[in-house]
Amino acid sequence: MDIYQHLFAPFADYGFMRRALVACLALSLGSGPIGTFLVLRRMSLMGDAMSHAILPGAAIGFLVAGLSLWAMSVGGLVVGLTVALLAGVISRATALREDASLAGFYLISLAAGVLIVSTRGSNVDLLHVLFGSILSVDDQALLLVAGIATVTLAALALIYRPLVAECFDPGFLRAVAGRGSLYHVIFLVLVVVNLVAGFQALGTLMAVGLMMLPAAAARFWAIEVWSLSALSIVIAFASGWAGLLISYDFDLPSGPAIILTAGAFYAVSILLGRHGSLRARYFPGAHFHTHQELLP
Amino acid sequence: MSAAPAAIAVEDLTVAYDRRPAVHHVSGRFEPGSLTAIIGPNGAGKSTLLKTIVGLMRPSEGHIERAGLSRSDIAYLPQQAEIDRSFPITVADTVALGLWRDIGIWKAITGARWRRVSDALASVGLKGFEDHSIGNLSAGQFQRVLFARLLVQDAPVILLDEPFAAIDERTTADLMEVIKFWHEDRRTVIAVLHDMEEVRRHFPSTLLIAREMVVWGPTAEVLTDEALRRARALSDAWAHGAESHAHGRAA
């Protein structure tokens, strides 16, 4: 009875909690696999920069149409994609490396977004854009998030093989298929649309958290792309569930509670994970054996 | 299967990075069924030439005639440094990428195709390694995996970029046998190499470059003291030229 009261009753009793939980599930389904590929491609910083790049676009949408879901989403999508492409172009056309170029865009985007929202909105609006409000997700927003998750999973299924080849051995993919950059661009689009989905619920500053932390945590437990993606989804959804309950029980803001729960999964994984964790490296235990085989 | 012999002609080829030529006006022809080593000092443009033949880089001037070869007719072994060996992928899945010509993006890998993968692994001495993660392999074992992928690709032209770099003698000898098999099967094989003894022993033709072509022909005629001296001098001249160019721009 106690378990039911703690784990399920808030969702059974309140529609806003149910909608928030469904939003977390949809976000997890899209963000888990995308985050996995970001980690595998060593593009975690890119994910962070993109999440901030969405802010001025969403702010322009807000300026034009107020707190309109579609205006802010389209604005975020357009500016997010523009920044992703510009950062790539600048690092190729100049001597600046991509990480520095991304950091530059991320700072400019954050400042521009805050400035634009401040000229028209209140502090409440600014907080909404920066930190989202998953507890006030309406049906329209749910549909958008669920639609993005569906498109993401379908697109990943379609380009899974070349995406894996491009991460692992880009020269091979370009040699046999000749279209490596096409899959890279499709992937970048998926990153941005998922961040736009996350932004609706968690805000621009937190959206990337549900993408990166579960994927980074999963790296310590799973060793194949499909199992990493599946585990990222599970960790992201568990973080959403637990974060919502913590926020409900202790009257805390829901977005940070969800991200901190994902952070706790990450911390535990660093300490105790099966592969490459502190425990696995320094306290391997009696069953330790190296996978290195004898030379044939 | 025995491959149809294929020739590749390089015509006045120049390839540049940031407008600085890495390969400068090279012309010549890799004969059908030939086994050619590309040698030269560091920074001589050997890998760049290979990448341009594969289509990974575009010529700034000149062109490469591939005699009706399609993209999938050329199998390419990149340097190990260009592959992310920490990527979570199994040995079998890595080798199965070699089936690309048959499976493309969407087709399933059926039982017969998995058998090709297993057979290729057995040919390079890695029978039973299918489910191992590539991150747990030694450099030599991983090179065997990449050779198994080349076997599965079953292409008439095979390009190898430093296939024996940082691997043990036994693996080198085993993989050299695979290269000999390709040569006997009349495939066109081109390999970037550093070990002159290996080139002398196993490669009938050699291209010596130092950004510009120094000599291209039968190995015995290429690997002479005079040619190697010329290659070093050319390489130094290019390096000195680049330095002067940089100083000039700074001034």
Interface residues (C-beta under 8 A of the other chain):
Chain A: L40 L158 I159 R161 P162 V164 A165 C167 F168 D169 P170 G171 F172 R174 A175 V176 A177 G178 A222 I223 E224 V225 L228 H291 Q292 E293 L295 P296
Chain B: K51 V54 G55 L56 R71 S72 I74 Y76 P78 E82 I83 D84 F87 P88 I89 T90 D93 T94 L97 W100 R101 I103 I105 W106 G125 L126 F129 H132 S133 G135 N136 L137 S138 G140 Q141 R144 Q153 D168 R170 T171
